[in-house]
């Protein structure tokens, strides 16, 4: 099947798109040295290319990896369909990488919310609470737990590397685990970090703290990350599974 190409902006625009067997491939130009193709757990397919790389080269690169893309896209789609959370009694949820069984406790009065107990997670809510509201209660719980951890570990790493205090926010992010605005000394972290092991969260924290010194992903940046976290490559690879 012929690879169809859809270019939404001019030839060297930052964002473009390819279509491979009806699968959309996001194409983003960055200051990188080589092409990088990724299939994310949610099924998104993304190709990062150097600024001066032609679309013909990008097209050939994706075409050469057609089978790999189709295989991993199908697996991601299957996982997504299988793991669509309903926030019901007995369902399994992750908290810092640890599987936790959810128990629903119906209440007639008082505050709704989620608490961590020795036997798992307990959600207190009124009978008839719909999925969207149960999801909101869970996300509120995750946000609080992640905020608590980030606050403690950011302080720890900033003290270790003699960095001044930084502020942070948590939000749902589609493409990144974290970001750093060095001039404002402000960071953003993905709410989904609440589901990954703490040692992987620490990698993201160290990664962003290093951006306070180097505001790009140059060789100098990665050398700084490695000097502060020698096993960062292993942690980064493990994080990719989430």
PyMOL commands that set and color helices and strands:
alter all, ss='L'
color gray80, all
select helices_A, chain A and resi 55-64+66-82+131-160+182-184+191-195+198-210+219-228+232-239
alter helices_A, ss='H'
color red, helices_A
select strands_A, chain A and resi 4-6+15-20+23-30+36-39+45-50+92-95+98-106+113-117+120-125+167-171+178-181+186-190
alter strands_A, ss='S'
color yellow, strands_A
deselect
rebuild
show_as cartoon
